[in-house]
Every structure is written in structure tokens, then in C-alpha cells.
Amino acid sequence: MSAYLPNRAVGDVSKTPDRRAFLKQATVLVGLVAVGRVAEAQAGARAVAGAQGATAQPATQPAVRAMTVYKDPNCGCCAKWVDHVKQAGFTVTVRETDDMDSVKASFGVPAALASCHTARVGAYAIEGHVPADLIVRLLKEQPAGRGLAVPGMPVGSPGMEMGSRKDAYDVLLFDKAGKSRVYASR
């Protein structure tokens, strides 16, 4: 109890801690215990890896892998793009809608950058046929911006494959003001 009540003298009931203070301290204590357990587990994993002649590697996957995709129910290339991001390890929820304009507006996608589908992953909007590796890079780097966009539907982009034909296109990072810059070129 002395850690919880450092300034309380024995028998002094005038400074009884309130429930909020108690819960705050209890939460801190539980957090410290949890951190200690995580550190113990990591140390154990390093010891096992070391005993096997390997070094423990940090995870390279971004924490956010859940994505919601909004698409027109009749769009085939959107479904192919969904398959592309699933193959890259994203967990995808598809929401079909006939009102894509309001979806794009709600995510702040500038009209000039519009494509056929819009996705949300973490805090970012993903507009159009953005390659999955660039979404992973976006989540890792977390640049200031609202999201990535591939305007239009360039041939050869994920979901828009047509044999060996592939048009060059830019993937744009756009901000809240609607300004964009090239994030990558393909």
C-alpha cells in the first residue's frame, strides 16, 4: 500500500484516495506488469533463437492490415483489385454501393483523382488501382497526407491487367487540401 499512498501517514484518514486515483494507479501497475511479461517473452524468444543459431528478427509487416473497400456491385476490375490486396495479406471487407461519389467525398478524395473504387486502411484513403506494396509502404512510412490515388483506370495496374500491355502511371499522395505529389511511378 505504501506505493499507492506515499504521502499518507498511518492513521490519517483525511487523505483517503479517491476511486479515480486508485484506478489510475492500478492501471499503471497492470501496464508495468504487462510490459514486464512482454519483455520476458521477447527475451525468451531471443534465447531460443540464439540457441538455434539464428537471430530474432523484428516483424516487418505493418500493424494495420484490415481494409474496407467501397465499390460498385457491377465492377469487375474492383473485384480483381480486392483479390490483389488480399493476396498481399490484407483482410478485406467489401461494401457494395451505388453511391460512390458520397464515399469519395466522405474520405476527402479530390474529384480529379477519382477512380472506380475507394478503400480505407488505417487513417488513409486508397483511391483506385494502387499496388498493394505501395499501401504497405504507406502504412510503414506514415507520411502526412490523406491517402494514395491512381486516377482513372490505367491498363496494367493491379486489377486492370490486359495481357502484356502495361501503361505507365503515377501513384499520388494527396492531402486534406486536395494537393497531390507523386509517391511512386509504375
PAZAPA-4460 file (N, C-alpha, C; in steps of 0.05 Angstrom, whole numbers, plus 32768, in hexadecimal, padded with zeros to 4 digits):
% residues 186
    n_x    n_y    n_z   ca_x   ca_y   ca_z    c_x    c_y    c_z   seq   type   mol
   8010   7FE8   8000   8000   8000   8000   8011   8019   8000     1      M     A
   802A   8018   8009   8039   8030   800B   803F   803C   7FEF     2      S     A
   8041   802B   7FDB   8045   8035   7FBF   802D   8045   7FB6     3      A     A
   8016   803D   7FBF   7FFD   804A   7FB7   7FF8   8063   7FC7     4      Y     A
   8000   8064   7FE0   7FFA   807A   7FF1   8014   8085   7FFD     5      L     A
   8026   8091   7FED   8040   8099   7FF7   803F   80B0   800B     6      P     A
   802B   80C1   800A   802A   80D8   801B   8016   80D5   8033     7      N     A
   800C   80BD   8037   7FF8   80B9   804B   8006   80AF   8065     8      R     A
   8001   80BC   807A   800C   80B3   8094   7FFA   809E   809F     9      A     A
   8006   808C   80AF   7FF6   8077   80BB   7FE0   8084   80CD    10      V     A
   7FC8   807B   80CA   7FB2   8085   80DA   7FA5   809E   80CE    11      G     A
   7FB0   80AA   80B9   7FA6   80C3   80AD   7F90   80BB   8099    12      D     A
   7F77   80BF   80A1   7F61   80B8   808F   7F57   80D0   807F    13      V     A
   7F62   80E7   8084   7F59   80FF   8076   7F62   8100   8059    14      S     A
   7F77   80F0   8053   7F82   80F0   8038   7F7C   80D5   802B    15      K     A
   7F65   80CB   802E   7F5D   80B1   8022   7F5C   80B6   8004    16      T     A
   7F69   80A5   7FF4   7F69   80A8   7FD7   7F4D   80A3   7FCB    17      P     A
   7F48   80B2   7FB6   7F2E   80AD   7FA9   7F30   8096   7F95    18      D     A
   7F19   808D   7F8C   7F18   8076   7F7A   7F27   807A   7F60    19      R     A
   7F25   8092   7F55   7F33   8099   7F3C   7F51   8096   7F3F    20      R     A
   7F5C   80A0   7F54   7F79   809E   7F59   7F81   8081   7F5C    21      A     A
   7F71   8072   7F6B   7F77   8056   7F6F   7F77   8047   7F54    22      F     A
   7F63   804C   7F43   7F61   803E   7F29   7F78   8046   7F17    23      L     A
   7F80   8060   7F18   7F96   8069   7F08   7FB0   805B   7F10    24      K     A
   7FB5   8059   7F2A   7FCD   804C   7F33   7FCC   802E   7F2D    25      Q     A
   7FB5   8022   7F30   7FB2   8005   7F2A   7FB7   8000   7F0D    26      A     A
   7FAD   8011   7EFC   7FB2   800E   7EDF   7FCF   8010   7ED8    27      T     A
   7FDD   8023   7EE5   7FFA   8026   7EE0   8008   800D   7EE9    28      V     A
   8001   8002   7F01   800D   7FEA   7F0B   8009   7FD2   7EF9    29      L     A
   7FF0   7FCF   7EEF   7FEA   7FB9   7EDD   7FFA   7FBC   7EC3    30      V     A
   7FFD   7FD5   7EB9   800C   7FDA   7EA1   8029   7FD3   7EA5    31      G     A
   8035   7FD9   7EBC   8050   7FD3   7EC1   8055   7FB5   7EC3    32      L     A
   8042   7FA7   7ECF   8043   7F8A   7ED0   8042   7F7E   7EB4    33      V     A
   8030   7F88   7EA3   802D   7F7E   7E88   8046   7F83   7E78    34      A     A
   8052   7F9B   7E7B   806B   7FA1   7E6D   8081   7F8E   7E75    35      V     A
   8082   7F89   7E8F   8096   7F76   7E99   8092   7F5A   7E8D    36      G     A
   8079   7F51   7E8A   8073   7F37   7E7E   807B   7F37   7E61    37      R     A
   8075   7F4C   7E52   807D   7F4E   7E36   809B   7F4D   7E34    38      V     A
   80A9   7F5C   7E45   80C7   7F5B   7E44   80D1   7F3F   7E4A    39      A     A
   80C5   7F32   7E5D   80CD   7F16   7E63   80C9   7F04   7E4B    40      E     A
   80B3   7F07   7E3E   80AD   7EF6   7E27   80C1   7EFB   7E10    41      A     A
   80C7   7F15   7E0C   80DA   7F1C   7DF7   80F6   7F12   7DFE    42      Q     A
   80FE   7F13   7E17   8118   7F09   7E1F   8119   7EEB   7E1B    43      A     A
   8103   7EDD   7E22   8101   7EC0   7E1D   8104   7EB9   7E00    44      G     A
   80F6   7EC8   7DEF   80F7   7EC3   7DD2   8113   7EC7   7DC7    45      A     A
   8121   7EDC   7DD1   813D   7EE1   7DC9   814F   7ECB   7DD2    46      R     A
   814A   7EC1   7DEA   815B   7EAB   7DF4   8157   7E92   7DE4    47      A     A
   813E   7E8C   7DDC   8138   7E74   7DCC   8145   7E77   7DB0    48      V     A
   8142   7E8F   7DA5   814E   7E94   7D8A   816C   7E92   7D8B    49      A     A
   8178   7E9D   7DA0   8195   7E9B   7DA4   819E   7E7F   7DA7    50      G     A
   818F   7E6E   7DB5   8196   7E53   7DB9   8195   7E43   7D9F    51      A     A
   8184   7E4C   7D8D   8181   7E3F   7D73   8193   7E4A   7D5E    52      Q     A
   81A4   7E5D   7D66   81B7   7E69   7D53   81AB   7E7F   7D42    53      G     A
   8194   7E8A   7D49   8187   7E9F   7D39   8183   7EB7   7D4B    54      A     A
   817F   7ECE   7D3E   8179   7EE6   7D4D   815C   7EED   7D49    55      T     A
   8150   7EF6   7D5E   8134   7EFE   7D5C   8131   7F17   7D4B    56      A     A
   811E   7F16   7D39   811A   7F2C   7D26   8100   7F3B   7D2E    57      Q     A
   8101   7F56   7D2E   80E8   7F64   7D33   80D4   7F60   7D1D    58      P     A
   80BB   7F63   7D23   80A6   7F60   7D0F   80A8   7F77   7CFB    59      A     A
   80A6   7F70   7CE1   80A8   7F84   7CCC   808C   7F8C   7CC2    60      T     A
   8078   7F7E   7CCA   805D   7F84   7CC1   8051   7F9B   7CD1    61      Q     A
   8043   7FAE   7CC4   8036   7FC3   7CD3   8020   7FB7   7CE4    62      P     A
   801A   7FC5   7CFA   8006   7FBB   7D0D   7FEA   7FBC   7D00    63      A     A
   7FE4   7FCF   7CF0   7FC9   7FD2   7CE4   7FC8   7FC2   7CCA    64      V     A
   7FB7   7FAE   7CCA   7FB4   7F9D   7CB2   7F97   7F9A   7CAB    65      R     A
   7F85   7FA7   7CBA   7F69   7FA6   7CB4   7F62   7FBC   7CA1    66      A     A
   7F51   7FB6   7C8D   7F4A   7FCA   7C79   7F2C   7FC7   7C72    67      M     A
   7F1F   7FDD   7C6E   7F03   7FDD   7C65   7F03   7FE9   7C49    68      T     A
   7EF8   7FDB   7C36   7EF7   7FE4   7C1A   7EDA   7FEA   7C13    69      V     A
   7ED6   8002   7C08   7EBB   800A   7BFE   7EBC   8009   7BE0    70      Y     A
   7EA9   7FFA   7BD4   7EA9   7FF7   7BB7   7E8D   7FF4   7BAD    71      K     A
   7E8A   7FF9   7B93   7E71   7FF5   7B85   7E6D   7FD6   7B83    72      D     A
   7E55   7FCD   7B88   7E50   7FB0   7B86   7E55   7FA3   7B6B    73      P     A
   7E55   7FB3   7B56   7E59   7FA9   7B3B   7E75   7FAC   7B30    74      N     A
   7E88   7FB4   7B40   7EA3   7FB9   7B37   7EB5   7FA1   7B39    75      C     A
   7EBE   7F96   7B23   7ECF   7F7E   7B23   7EEC   7F84   7B2A    76      G     A
   7EF6   7F9B   7B21   7F12   7FA2   7B26   7F16   7FA7   7B44    77      C     A
   7F01   7FB2   7B51   7F03   7FB7   7B6E   7F07   7F9C   7B7D    78      C     A
   7EF8   7F88   7B75   7EFA   7F6D   7B81   7F16   7F62   7B7D    79      A     A
   7F21   7F66   7B65   7F3D   7F5D   7B60   7F51   7F6B   7B72    80      K     A
   7F4D   7F86   7B77   7F5E   7F95   7B88   7F5C   7F8A   7BA5    81      W     A
   7F44   7F84   7BAE   7F3F   7F79   7BC8   7F4F   7F5F   7BCB    82      V     A
   7F4E   7F4E   7BB7   7F5E   7F35   7BB7   7F7C   7F3B   7BBA    83      D     A
   7F85   7F50   7BAC   7FA1   7F58   7BAD   7FAA   7F60   7BC9    84      H     A
   7F9A   7F70   7BD7   7FA2   7F79   7BF2   7F9F   7F62   7C06    85      V     A
   7F8C   7F50   7C02   7F89   7F38   7C13   7FA2   7F27   7C11    86      K     A
   7FAC   7F23   7BF8   7FC4   7F13   7BF4   7FDC   7F20   7C01    87      Q     A
   7FDC   7F3A   7C06   7FF2   7F48   7C13   7FEF   7F47   7C31    88      A     A
   7FDA   7F39   7C3B   7FD7   7F36   7C58   7FC3   7F48   7C66    89      G     A
   7FB4   7F58   7C57   7FA0   7F69   7C64   7F87   7F59   7C69    90      F     A
   7F7A   7F5F   7C7F   7F5F   7F54   7C85   7F4B   7F68   7C7B    91      T     A
   7F3B   7F61   7C68   7F2A   7F74   7C59   7F0D   7F6F   7C5F    92      V     A
   7EFF   7F85   7C65   7EE2   7F85   7C67   7ED8   7F96   7C50    93      T     A
   7EC6   7F8A   7C3F   7EBC   7F98   7C28   7EA0   7FA3   7C2E    94      V     A
   7E9D   7FBD   7C28   7E83   7FCA   7C2B   7E7A   7FD3   7C0F    95      R     A
   7E65   7FC7   7C04   7E5C   7FCE   7BEA   7E48   7FE4   7BEC    96      E     A
   7E4A   7FF8   7BDA   7E39   800F   7BDB   7E36   801B   7BBF    97      T     A
   7E1F   8027   7BBA   7E1A   8035   7BA1   7E21   8052   7BA3    98      D     A
   7E28   805B   7BBA   7E2E   8077   7BBF   7E4C   807C   7BC6    99      D     A
   7E5D   8077   7BB2   7E7A   8079   7BB7   7E82   8097   7BBB   100      M     A
   7E73   80A9   7BAF   7E7A   80C6   7BB2   7E7A   80CE   7BCF   101      D     A
   7E66   80C5   7BDE   7E65   80CE   7BFA   7E7B   80C0   7C0B   102      S     A
   7E82   80A7   7C03   7E98   8099   7C11   7EB2   80A9   7C0D   103      V     A
   7EB8   80B0   7BF4   7ED0   80BF   7BED   7ED1   80DA   7BFC   104      K     A
   7EBA   80E8   7BFC   7EB8   8101   7C0A   7EBD   80FE   7C28   105      A     A
   7EB2   80E9   7C34   7EB5   80E5   7C51   7ED2   80E0   7C59   106      S     A
   7EE2   80D4   7C46   7EFE   80CF   7C4B   7F11   80E5   7C41   107      F     A
   7F05   80FA   7C36   7F15   8111   7C2C   7F25   810B   7C13   108      G     A
   7F1B   80F9   7C02   7F29   80F3   7BE9   7F22   8109   7BD5   109      V     A
   7F36   8118   7BCB   7F30   812D   7BB7   7F25   8121   7B9E   110      P     A
   7F12   812F   7B92   7F04   8125   7B79   7F18   811F   7B63   111      A     A
   7F2D   812F   7B61   7F41   812B   7B4C   7F51   8111   7B4F   112      A     A
   7F50   8105   7B67   7F5F   80EC   7B6C   7F4D   80D4   7B6C   113      L     A
   7F34   80D7   7B66   7F20   80C1   7B68   7F27   80AA   7B56   114      A     A
   7F1F   8093   7B60   7F20   807A   7B51   7F06   806A   7B57   115      S     A
   7F07   8050   7B54   7EEE   8041   7B56   7EE8   8037   7B72   116      C     A
   7EFC   8034   7B84   7EF6   802A   7B9F   7F07   803A   7BB3   117      H     A
   7EFE   803A   7BCC   7F0B   8048   7BE1   7F0E   8036   7BF9   118      T     A
   7F25   8036   7C06   7F29   8025   7C1D   7F33   8036   7C35   119      A     A
   7F30   802B   7C4C   7F39   8037   7C65   7F4B   8023   7C73   120      R     A
   7F63   802B   7C79   7F76   801A   7C89   7F84   802C   7C9D   121      V     A
   7F80   8026   7CB6   7F8A   8037   7CCB   7F7E   8053   7CC8   122      G     A
   7F8E   8067   7CC9   7F84   8083   7CC6   7F84   808D   7CA9   123      A     A
   7F8B   807B   7C96   7F8E   8083   7C7A   7F78   807A   7C68   124      Y     A
   7F72   808A   7C54   7F61   8083   7C3E   7F72   8078   7C27   125      A     A
   7F69   8064   7C1A   7F77   8058   7C03   7F63   805A   7BEB   126      I     A
   7F6A   806A   7BD7   7F58   806E   7BC1   7F63   8060   7BA8   127      E     A
   7F53   804E   7B9D   7F5A   8041   7B84   7F6E   802A   7B87   128      G     A
   7F7B   8025   7B71   7F8C   800D   7B6D   7FA8   8010   7B78   129      H     A
   7FAA   8017   7B92   7FC4   801B   7B9F   7FD0   7FFF   7BA4   130      V     A
   7FEA   7FFB   7B9C   7FF7   7FE2   7BA2   7FF9   7FDD   7BC0   131      P     A
   7FF5   7FC4   7BC9   7FF6   7FBD   7BE5   8011   7FC3   7BF2   132      A     A
   8027   7FC0   7BE4   8041   7FC5   7BF1   8043   7FE3   7BF8   133      D     A
   8036   7FF4   7BE9   8037   8011   7BF0   8025   8017   7C08   134      L     A
   8010   8008   7C0B   7FFF   800C   7C23   800F   8003   7C3C   135      I     A
   801D   7FED   7C3A   802E   7FE3   7C50   8043   7FF9   7C56   136      V     A
   8050   8004   7C41   8063   8019   7C45   8057   8031   7C53   137      R     A
   803F   8039   7C4A   8031   8050   7C56   802C   804B   7C74   138      L     A
   8023   8033   7C7B   801E   802D   7C97   8037   802D   7CA8   139      L     A
   804D   8025   7C9B   8067   8024   7CAA   8072   8040   7CAD   140      K     A
   8072   8050   7C98   807E   806B   7C99   806B   807F   7CA7   141      E     A
   8051   807C   7CA4   803D   808E   7CAF   8042   80AB   7CA9   142      Q     A
   8044   80B2   7C8F   8049   80CE   7C88   802F   80DF   7C8D   143      P     A
   8034   80F9   7C90   801D   810B   7C94   800D   810A   7C7A   144      A     A
   7FF4   8106   7C7C   7FE3   8105   7C64   7FC9   80F7   7C6A   145      G     A
   7FB7   80F9   7C58   7F9C   80EC   7C5C   7F9C   80D0   7C50   146      R     A
   7FAC   80CC   7C3A   7FAC   80B1   7C2E   7FBA   80B0   7C14   147      G     A
   7FB8   8099   7C07   7FC5   8094   7BED   7FAF   8091   7BD8   148      L     A
   7FB6   8099   7BBF   7FA3   8096   7BA9   7FB1   808F   7B8F   149      A     A
   7FA4   807F   7B80   7FAB   807A   7B64   7F93   8083   7B54   150      V     A
   7F94   809C   7B49   7F7D   80A7   7B3B   7F77   8096   7B22   151      P     A
   7F5D   8095   7B1B   7F55   8085   7B04   7F58   8068   7B08   152      G     A
   7F5D   805A   7AF3   7F60   803D   7AF4   7F76   8034   7AE1   153      M     A
   7F8F   803A   7AE8   7FA5   8034   7AD5   7FA8   8016   7AD0   154      P     A
   7FAC   800F   7AB7   7FB0   7FF4   7AAE   7FCA   7FEA   7ABA   155      V     A
   7FC9   7FD2   7AC6   7FE1   7FC6   7AD2   7FE3   7FCA   7AF0   156      G     A
   7FD2   7FDD   7AFB   7FD2   7FE0   7B18   7FC3   7FC8   7B24   157      S     A
   7FC7   7FC3   7B3E   7FBA   7FAC   7B4B   7F9C   7FAC   7B47   158      P     A
   7F91   7F97   7B3B   7F75   7F95   7B35   7F6E   7F9E   7B19   159      G     A
   7F81   7FAB   7B0B   7F7D   7FB4   7AF0   7F90   7FA7   7ADC   160      M     A
   7F98   7F8E   7AE3   7FAB   7F80   7AD1   7F9D   7F79   7AB7   161      E     A
   7FAC   7F7D   7AA1   7FA3   7F75   7A86   7FBA   7F6A   7A77   162      M     A
   7FC0   7F50   7A7D   7FD6   7F43   7A70   7FF0   7F51   7A78   163      G     A
   8001   7F55   7A64   801B   7F61   7A69   801B   7F7F   7A67   164      S     A
   8005   7F8B   7A60   8003   7FA8   7A5D   8003   7FB5   7A79   165      R     A
   8014   7FCA   7A7B   8015   7FD8   7A94   801C   7FF5   7A8F   166      K     A
   800A   8006   7A97   800E   8023   7A94   801D   802E   7AAD   167      D     A
   802E   8042   7AA9   803B   804F   7ABF   8027   8060   7ACE   168      A     A
   8029   8060   7AE9   8017   8070   7AF9   8024   8079   7B13   169      Y     A
   8019   808E   7B1F   8024   8098   7B38   8010   8091   7B4F   170      D     A
   801B   808B   7B66   800C   8088   7B7E   8010   80A1   7B8E   171      V     A
   7FFA   80AF   7B94   7FFC   80CA   7BA1   7FF4   80C9   7BBE   172      L     A
   8004   80D8   7BCE   7FFD   80DC   7BEA   7FEE   80F7   7BEB   173      L     A
   7FD6   80F7   7BF6   7FC6   8110   7BF7   7FC1   8118   7C14   174      F     A
   7FBD   8132   7C18   7FB9   813D   7C33   7F9D   8147   7C36   175      D     A
   7F98   8153   7C4E   7F7D   815D   7C54   7F74   8174   7C42   176      K     A
   7F88   8183   7C38   7F81   819A   7C27   7F7D   8191   7C0A   177      A     A
   7F80   8177   7C04   7F7C   816D   7BE9   7F95   816F   7BD8   178      G     A
   7FAB   8178   7BE4   7FC5   8179   7BD5   7FD1   815D   7BD4   179      K     A
   7FDF   8157   7BBF   7FEB   813D   7BBD   8008   813F   7BB2   180      S     A
   8017   8129   7BB8   8032   8127   7BAD   8036   8109   7BA6   181      R     A
   804A   8104   7B95   804F   80E9   7B8D   805C   80DA   7BA4   182      V     A
   8050   80C4   7BAC   805A   80B3   7BC1   806C   809D   7BB5   183      Y     A
   8063   8093   7B9D   8072   807F   7B8E   8069   807F   7B72   184      A     A
   807A   8076   7B60   8073   8073   7B44   8075   8056   7B3C   185      S     A
   8063   804D   7B2C   8063   8031   7B22   8061   8030   7B04   186      R     A
***
